[in-house]
Amino acid sequence: METAASSRSDPQARLGGAGLRAFFAIAERWGLRVAEQRRLLGDPPESTFYKWKRERDGALSRDVLERISYVLGIFKDLAILFPDPARADAWVRAPNAAPTFGGRSALERMLSGNVADLYVVRQYLDAQRGWG
């Protein structure tokens, strides 16, 4: 039986709350609809999603933590590349001519449902920063 103390010693449990709070703050900045937020998180059941959103805490699977990590990295990269927060936030929805996006927005790529597409967007931005 897991106690509150033992769940706090589990890295995944400790990261859940911080990750969710950061994710929902970014989702608000980017103007993401509920369906888009759920898709980025790997399509959790609606009841689970709303519990996470309400409590801003919860034990998350490795997949969800990985997805949130990529979103945080994308957000960070954009803040570095575009010092104007409005421009950084708008980039996510803007059509992009880079081969990675084929005229679609980064958000469209990220909403494919595959965690690999979050990775690709992060990798693209890292390369734009000179980290790739």
C-alpha positions as CSV (number, residue, x, y, z in Angstrom):
1,M,0.0,0.0,0.0
2,E,1.4,3.4,-1.0
3,T,1.4,6.2,1.5
4,A,1.7,9.9,0.8
5,A,5.3,9.8,2.1
6,S,6.3,6.9,-0.2
7,S,4.6,8.6,-3.2
8,R,6.7,11.7,-2.5
9,S,9.9,9.7,-2.8
10,D,8.9,8.4,-6.2
11,P,10.4,10.9,-8.8
12,Q,7.4,10.4,-11.2
13,A,5.0,11.3,-8.4
14,R,7.0,14.4,-7.4
15,L,7.2,15.6,-10.9
16,G,3.5,15.3,-11.6
17,G,2.3,18.4,-9.9
18,A,5.1,20.7,-11.1
19,G,4.8,19.3,-14.6
20,L,1.0,19.8,-14.7
21,R,1.2,23.3,-13.3
22,A,3.8,24.2,-15.9
23,F,1.9,22.5,-18.8
24,F,-1.4,24.2,-18.0
25,A,0.3,27.6,-17.7
26,I,1.8,27.1,-21.1
27,A,-1.5,25.9,-22.6
28,E,-3.1,29.1,-21.4
29,R,-0.3,31.2,-22.9
30,W,-0.7,29.4,-26.2
31,G,-4.5,29.5,-26.2
32,L,-4.9,25.8,-26.5
33,R,-8.3,24.3,-26.5
34,V,-9.2,21.4,-24.2
35,A,-9.0,18.9,-27.1
36,E,-5.5,20.2,-28.0
37,Q,-4.3,20.0,-24.4
38,R,-5.6,16.4,-24.1
39,R,-3.9,15.4,-27.4
40,L,-0.6,16.9,-26.3
41,L,-0.8,14.9,-23.1
42,G,-1.5,11.7,-25.0
43,D,-5.3,11.7,-24.9
44,P,-5.9,10.8,-21.2
45,P,-9.5,9.9,-20.3
46,E,-11.6,13.1,-20.0
47,S,-12.2,12.5,-16.2
48,T,-8.4,12.1,-15.6
49,F,-7.7,15.2,-17.6
50,Y,-10.2,17.4,-15.7
51,K,-8.9,16.0,-12.4
52,W,-5.4,17.0,-13.4
53,K,-6.6,20.4,-14.5
54,R,-8.6,21.0,-11.3
55,E,-6.0,19.7,-8.8
56,R,-2.8,20.6,-10.8
57,D,-1.3,17.5,-9.3
58,G,-1.3,13.7,-9.9
59,A,0.8,10.7,-10.6
60,L,1.8,10.8,-14.2
61,S,3.0,8.0,-16.5
62,R,6.4,8.2,-18.0
63,D,4.8,8.9,-21.4
64,V,2.9,11.9,-20.0
65,L,6.0,13.2,-18.2
66,E,8.0,12.9,-21.4
67,R,5.3,14.8,-23.4
68,I,5.2,17.6,-20.8
69,S,9.0,17.7,-20.8
70,Y,9.0,18.3,-24.6
71,V,6.4,21.0,-24.3
72,L,8.4,22.7,-21.6
73,G,11.5,22.5,-23.8
74,I,9.7,24.0,-26.7
75,F,8.4,26.8,-24.6
76,K,11.9,27.5,-23.3
77,D,13.4,27.4,-26.8
78,L,10.8,29.9,-28.0
79,A,11.4,32.2,-25.1
80,I,15.1,32.3,-26.0
81,L,14.6,32.6,-29.8
82,F,11.8,35.3,-29.5
83,P,12.4,37.7,-26.5
84,D,8.9,39.1,-27.2
85,P,6.5,36.7,-25.4
86,A,3.6,37.4,-27.7
87,R,5.7,36.5,-30.8
88,A,7.0,33.4,-29.1
89,D,3.5,32.3,-28.2
90,A,2.2,33.0,-31.7
91,W,5.0,31.0,-33.4
92,V,3.3,27.7,-32.3
93,R,0.2,28.4,-34.5
94,A,1.9,30.2,-37.4
95,P,2.4,28.3,-40.7
96,N,6.0,27.3,-41.1
97,A,7.8,26.8,-44.5
98,A,10.6,24.7,-42.9
99,P,10.6,21.1,-44.3
100,T,9.9,19.8,-40.8
101,F,6.5,21.4,-41.0
102,G,5.7,21.5,-44.7
103,G,3.7,24.8,-44.5
104,R,1.8,23.6,-41.4
105,S,2.2,25.0,-37.9
106,A,4.3,23.5,-35.2
107,L,1.1,22.9,-33.2
108,E,-0.4,20.9,-36.1
109,R,2.7,18.7,-36.1
110,M,2.6,18.3,-32.3
111,L,-1.1,17.4,-32.4
112,S,-0.5,14.3,-34.4
113,G,-0.6,12.3,-31.2
114,N,2.9,10.9,-31.5
115,V,5.4,11.8,-28.8
116,A,8.0,11.6,-31.6
117,D,6.4,14.7,-33.2
118,L,6.9,16.7,-30.0
119,Y,10.5,15.6,-30.1
120,V,10.9,16.7,-33.7
121,V,9.6,20.2,-32.9
122,R,11.9,20.4,-29.9
123,Q,14.8,19.2,-32.0
124,Y,14.0,21.8,-34.7
125,L,14.0,24.6,-32.2
126,D,17.2,23.4,-30.5
127,A,18.9,23.5,-34.0
128,Q,17.6,27.0,-34.5
129,R,19.3,27.9,-31.2
130,G,22.5,26.3,-32.4
131,W,22.1,23.3,-30.0
132,G,21.4,20.7,-32.6
